[in-house]
Structure formats: C-alpha cells, structure tokens
Amino acid sequence: MKKADGLDEAIIGTATRPDLGEILIYDYYKCVDIFMDNNNWTEEEAIEWMDYNVVGAYVGEGTPIFAIIE
C-alpha cells in the first residue's frame, strides 16, 4: 500500500480491489484540515492543493483513495 506523505491522521481504513490488492482510504476533509493547519492555508487553498496534487496524482497500483464523508 502506498501512503500520502503527512496524512496519516486522515487514514480511515483500507479497501481491496480485485487483482490489485489492498489500498488505503483517507478522509478527504481531514486531509484538507491537515493542509490548512500545517501550511496556514485557507480552506480554498487547501482544497485546490488537495484536488490537483493529491487526489489527481496516480502513483501506481497502490494509489490510495480519498473519501468524502458527510
């Protein structure tokens, strides 16, 4: 499983994909909160970073997923 750097506190579980193995699941908004706290960013800045640089990044078969929990 691949991990997103600095976002361990946002891990909410794992999932299994057929023939690809287990992957980590992150809470999207917990990740946003972490970026806001660590970088002194607004919510808008953190969401923009999240969407482009984290959610939009494919790093191979073990790429984690980011769930929106409402």
C-alpha positions, 0 to 999 in steps of 0.5 A, a space after each residue: 500500500 502506498 501512503 500520502 506523505 503527512 496524512 496519516 491522521 486522515 487514514 480511515 481504513 483500507 479497501 481491496 480491489 480485485 487483482 490489485 490488492 489492498 489500498 488505503 482510504 483517507 478522509 478527504 476533509 481531514 486531509 484538507 484540515 491537515 493542509 490548512 493547519 500545517 501550511 496556514 492555508 485557507 480552506 480554498 487553498 487547501 482544497 485546490 492543493 488537495 484536488 490537483 496534487 493529491 487526489 489527481 496524482 496516480 502513483 501506481 497500483 497502490 494509489 490510495 483513495 480519498 473519501 468524502 464523508 458527510 
